Amino acid sequence: MINIIAWLILGLIAGAIAKAIYPGRQGGGIFATTLLGIIGAFIGGTIVTLLQTGRFLLTGASLSIPGIFVAVIGAIIAIYLWGLMNRT
Protein backbone atom coordinates (compact mmCIF):
# COMPACT_ATOMS: atom_id res chain seq x y z
CA MET A 1 0.00 0.00 0.00
CA ILE A 2 2.82 2.41 0.84
CA ASN A 3 4.51 1.70 -2.51
CA ILE A 4 1.33 2.61 -4.37
CA ILE A 5 1.09 5.91 -2.50
CA ALA A 6 4.77 6.62 -3.20
CA TRP A 7 4.23 5.92 -6.93
CA LEU A 8 1.22 8.27 -6.98
CA ILE A 9 3.18 11.02 -5.26
CA LEU A 10 6.19 10.52 -7.56
CA GLY A 11 3.89 10.51 -10.59
CA LEU A 12 2.12 13.69 -9.56
CA ILE A 13 5.36 15.55 -8.84
CA ALA A 14 7.19 14.36 -11.96
CA GLY A 15 4.19 14.87 -14.26
CA ALA A 16 3.55 18.39 -12.99
CA ILE A 17 7.20 19.41 -13.35
CA ALA A 18 7.43 17.87 -16.84
CA LYS A 19 4.28 19.66 -17.99
CA ALA A 20 5.66 22.95 -16.64
CA ILE A 21 8.99 22.46 -18.44
CA TYR A 22 7.69 21.13 -21.78
CA PRO A 23 6.68 23.94 -24.17
CA GLY A 24 3.12 24.18 -25.40
CA ARG A 25 -0.19 23.12 -23.94
CA GLN A 26 -0.62 19.42 -23.15
CA GLY A 27 -4.09 19.41 -21.61
CA GLY A 28 -5.32 16.75 -19.21
CA GLY A 29 -6.19 16.97 -15.56
CA ILE A 30 -4.64 15.65 -12.38
CA PHE A 31 -5.20 12.02 -13.40
CA ALA A 32 -3.43 12.52 -16.74
CA THR A 33 -0.57 14.35 -15.04
CA THR A 34 -0.11 11.58 -12.47
CA LEU A 35 -0.27 8.86 -15.12
CA LEU A 36 2.23 10.77 -17.24
CA GLY A 37 4.61 10.98 -14.27
CA ILE A 38 4.30 7.26 -13.49
CA ILE A 39 4.97 6.36 -17.13
CA GLY A 40 7.88 8.80 -17.06
CA ALA A 41 9.29 7.11 -13.97
CA PHE A 42 9.33 3.79 -15.81
CA ILE A 43 10.84 5.32 -18.96
CA GLY A 44 13.50 7.20 -17.00
CA GLY A 45 14.28 4.27 -14.70
CA THR A 46 14.64 1.92 -17.66
CA ILE A 47 16.95 4.32 -19.51
CA VAL A 48 19.16 4.82 -16.43
CA THR A 49 19.35 1.05 -15.86
CA LEU A 50 20.25 0.54 -19.53
CA LEU A 51 23.02 3.14 -19.32
CA GLN A 52 24.39 1.79 -16.04
CA THR A 53 24.27 -1.95 -16.69
CA GLY A 54 23.94 -2.28 -20.46
CA ARG A 55 20.82 -4.42 -19.98
CA PHE A 56 17.24 -3.52 -20.89
CA LEU A 57 15.19 -4.02 -17.71
CA LEU A 58 11.84 -2.40 -16.96
CA THR A 59 12.53 -0.54 -13.73
CA GLY A 60 11.07 2.54 -12.15
CA ALA A 61 12.58 5.51 -10.41
CA SER A 62 12.26 5.79 -6.64
CA LEU A 63 10.72 8.55 -4.56
CA SER A 64 13.94 10.49 -4.00
CA ILE A 65 15.56 13.61 -5.48
CA PRO A 66 17.47 11.64 -8.17
CA GLY A 67 14.37 9.52 -8.76
CA ILE A 68 12.23 12.61 -9.33
CA PHE A 69 14.86 13.99 -11.73
CA VAL A 70 14.89 10.73 -13.71
CA ALA A 71 11.07 10.55 -13.69
CA VAL A 72 10.79 14.13 -14.98
CA ILE A 73 13.15 13.35 -17.86
CA GLY A 74 11.12 10.23 -18.63
CA ALA A 75 7.85 12.20 -18.45
CA ILE A 76 9.22 14.78 -20.90
CA ILE A 77 10.06 11.92 -23.27
CA ALA A 78 6.53 10.54 -22.76
CA ILE A 79 4.98 13.95 -23.57
CA TYR A 80 7.06 14.15 -26.73
CA LEU A 81 6.09 10.63 -27.84
CA TRP A 82 2.42 11.26 -27.06
CA GLY A 83 2.56 14.43 -29.18
CA LEU A 84 4.07 12.49 -32.08
CA MET A 85 1.33 9.87 -31.93
CA ASN A 86 -1.53 12.38 -31.72
CA ARG A 87 -0.56 14.75 -34.53
CA THR A 88 -3.12 15.14 -37.24
ZADO-1210 file (C-alpha; in nm, 4 decimals, padded with zeros to 6 digits):
<atoms>
<atom x="00.0000" y="00.0000" z="00.0000" code="MET" pos="1"/>
<atom x="00.2820" y="00.2409" z="00.0841" code="ILE" pos="2"/>
<atom x="00.4514" y="00.1695" z="-00.2514" code="ASN" pos="3"/>
<atom x="00.1326" y="00.2611" z="-00.4372" code="ILE" pos="4"/>
<atom x="00.1086" y="00.5910" z="-00.2504" code="ILE" pos="5"/>
<atom x="00.4775" y="00.6618" z="-00.3205" code="ALA" pos="6"/>
<atom x="00.4231" y="00.5917" z="-00.6926" code="TRP" pos="7"/>
<atom x="00.1218" y="00.8266" z="-00.6979" code="LEU" pos="8"/>
<atom x="00.3183" y="01.1021" z="-00.5257" code="ILE" pos="9"/>
<atom x="00.6188" y="01.0519" z="-00.7557" code="LEU" pos="10"/>
<atom x="00.3892" y="01.0507" z="-01.0591" code="GLY" pos="11"/>
<atom x="00.2120" y="01.3687" z="-00.9559" code="LEU" pos="12"/>
<atom x="00.5364" y="01.5553" z="-00.8836" code="ILE" pos="13"/>
<atom x="00.7187" y="01.4361" z="-01.1964" code="ALA" pos="14"/>
<atom x="00.4187" y="01.4874" z="-01.4255" code="GLY" pos="15"/>
<atom x="00.3552" y="01.8395" z="-01.2988" code="ALA" pos="16"/>
<atom x="00.7204" y="01.9409" z="-01.3349" code="ILE" pos="17"/>
<atom x="00.7435" y="01.7866" z="-01.6835" code="ALA" pos="18"/>
<atom x="00.4277" y="01.9661" z="-01.7985" code="LYS" pos="19"/>
<atom x="00.5656" y="02.2950" z="-01.6641" code="ALA" pos="20"/>
<atom x="00.8995" y="02.2460" z="-01.8442" code="ILE" pos="21"/>
<atom x="00.7690" y="02.1131" z="-02.1779" code="TYR" pos="22"/>
<atom x="00.6682" y="02.3938" z="-02.4172" code="PRO" pos="23"/>
<atom x="00.3121" y="02.4184" z="-02.5398" code="GLY" pos="24"/>
<atom x="-00.0186" y="02.3116" z="-02.3939" code="ARG" pos="25"/>
<atom x="-00.0624" y="01.9424" z="-02.3148" code="GLN" pos="26"/>
<atom x="-00.4095" y="01.9408" z="-02.1606" code="GLY" pos="27"/>
<atom x="-00.5324" y="01.6749" z="-01.9214" code="GLY" pos="28"/>
<atom x="-00.6191" y="01.6973" z="-01.5560" code="GLY" pos="29"/>
<atom x="-00.4643" y="01.5654" z="-01.2383" code="ILE" pos="30"/>
<atom x="-00.5202" y="01.2018" z="-01.3402" code="PHE" pos="31"/>
<atom x="-00.3426" y="01.2517" z="-01.6737" code="ALA" pos="32"/>
<atom x="-00.0569" y="01.4353" z="-01.5036" code="THR" pos="33"/>
<atom x="-00.0109" y="01.1580" z="-01.2466" code="THR" pos="34"/>
<atom x="-00.0271" y="00.8859" z="-01.5118" code="LEU" pos="35"/>
<atom x="00.2228" y="01.0769" z="-01.7238" code="LEU" pos="36"/>
<atom x="00.4607" y="01.0982" z="-01.4271" code="GLY" pos="37"/>
<atom x="00.4298" y="00.7264" z="-01.3492" code="ILE" pos="38"/>
<atom x="00.4965" y="00.6361" z="-01.7131" code="ILE" pos="39"/>
<atom x="00.7884" y="00.8801" z="-01.7061" code="GLY" pos="40"/>
<atom x="00.9288" y="00.7109" z="-01.3966" code="ALA" pos="41"/>
<atom x="00.9330" y="00.3793" z="-01.5815" code="PHE" pos="42"/>
<atom x="01.0843" y="00.5317" z="-01.8962" code="ILE" pos="43"/>
<atom x="01.3498" y="00.7200" z="-01.6997" code="GLY" pos="44"/>
<atom x="01.4278" y="00.4265" z="-01.4705" code="GLY" pos="45"/>
<atom x="01.4637" y="00.1919" z="-01.7663" code="THR" pos="46"/>
<atom x="01.6953" y="00.4322" z="-01.9512" code="ILE" pos="47"/>
<atom x="01.9158" y="00.4819" z="-01.6433" code="VAL" pos="48"/>
<atom x="01.9351" y="00.1050" z="-01.5860" code="THR" pos="49"/>
<atom x="02.0246" y="00.0539" z="-01.9531" code="LEU" pos="50"/>
<atom x="02.3021" y="00.3139" z="-01.9325" code="LEU" pos="51"/>
<atom x="02.4393" y="00.1793" z="-01.6040" code="GLN" pos="52"/>
<atom x="02.4267" y="-00.1955" z="-01.6694" code="THR" pos="53"/>
<atom x="02.3939" y="-00.2278" z="-02.0460" code="GLY" pos="54"/>
<atom x="02.0816" y="-00.4423" z="-01.9976" code="ARG" pos="55"/>
<atom x="01.7244" y="-00.3522" z="-02.0891" code="PHE" pos="56"/>
<atom x="01.5195" y="-00.4016" z="-01.7711" code="LEU" pos="57"/>
<atom x="01.1842" y="-00.2398" z="-01.6958" code="LEU" pos="58"/>
<atom x="01.2528" y="-00.0545" z="-01.3731" code="THR" pos="59"/>
<atom x="01.1068" y="00.2538" z="-01.2151" code="GLY" pos="60"/>
<atom x="01.2579" y="00.5510" z="-01.0410" code="ALA" pos="61"/>
<atom x="01.2264" y="00.5791" z="-00.6642" code="SER" pos="62"/>
<atom x="01.0724" y="00.8554" z="-00.4559" code="LEU" pos="63"/>
<atom x="01.3941" y="01.0492" z="-00.4001" code="SER" pos="64"/>
<atom x="01.5557" y="01.3607" z="-00.5481" code="ILE" pos="65"/>
<atom x="01.7474" y="01.1644" z="-00.8169" code="PRO" pos="66"/>
<atom x="01.4369" y="00.9520" z="-00.8756" code="GLY" pos="67"/>
<atom x="01.2227" y="01.2611" z="-00.9331" code="ILE" pos="68"/>
<atom x="01.4855" y="01.3995" z="-01.1729" code="PHE" pos="69"/>
<atom x="01.4887" y="01.0733" z="-01.3710" code="VAL" pos="70"/>
<atom x="01.1071" y="01.0551" z="-01.3685" code="ALA" pos="71"/>
<atom x="01.0785" y="01.4130" z="-01.4979" code="VAL" pos="72"/>
<atom x="01.3149" y="01.3350" z="-01.7862" code="ILE" pos="73"/>
<atom x="01.1117" y="01.0228" z="-01.8627" code="GLY" pos="74"/>
<atom x="00.7847" y="01.2201" z="-01.8450" code="ALA" pos="75"/>
<atom x="00.9216" y="01.4782" z="-02.0899" code="ILE" pos="76"/>
<atom x="01.0060" y="01.1919" z="-02.3269" code="ILE" pos="77"/>
<atom x="00.6526" y="01.0535" z="-02.2761" code="ALA" pos="78"/>
<atom x="00.4977" y="01.3950" z="-02.3574" code="ILE" pos="79"/>
<atom x="00.7061" y="01.4148" z="-02.6734" code="TYR" pos="80"/>
<atom x="00.6092" y="01.0626" z="-02.7839" code="LEU" pos="81"/>
<atom x="00.2417" y="01.1265" z="-02.7058" code="TRP" pos="82"/>
<atom x="00.2560" y="01.4431" z="-02.9175" code="GLY" pos="83"/>
<atom x="00.4074" y="01.2489" z="-03.2079" code="LEU" pos="84"/>
<atom x="00.1325" y="00.9866" z="-03.1929" code="MET" pos="85"/>
<atom x="-00.1526" y="01.2379" z="-03.1724" code="ASN" pos="86"/>
<atom x="-00.0559" y="01.4749" z="-03.4531" code="ARG" pos="87"/>
<atom x="-00.3125" y="01.5144" z="-03.7239" code="THR" pos="88"/>
</atoms>
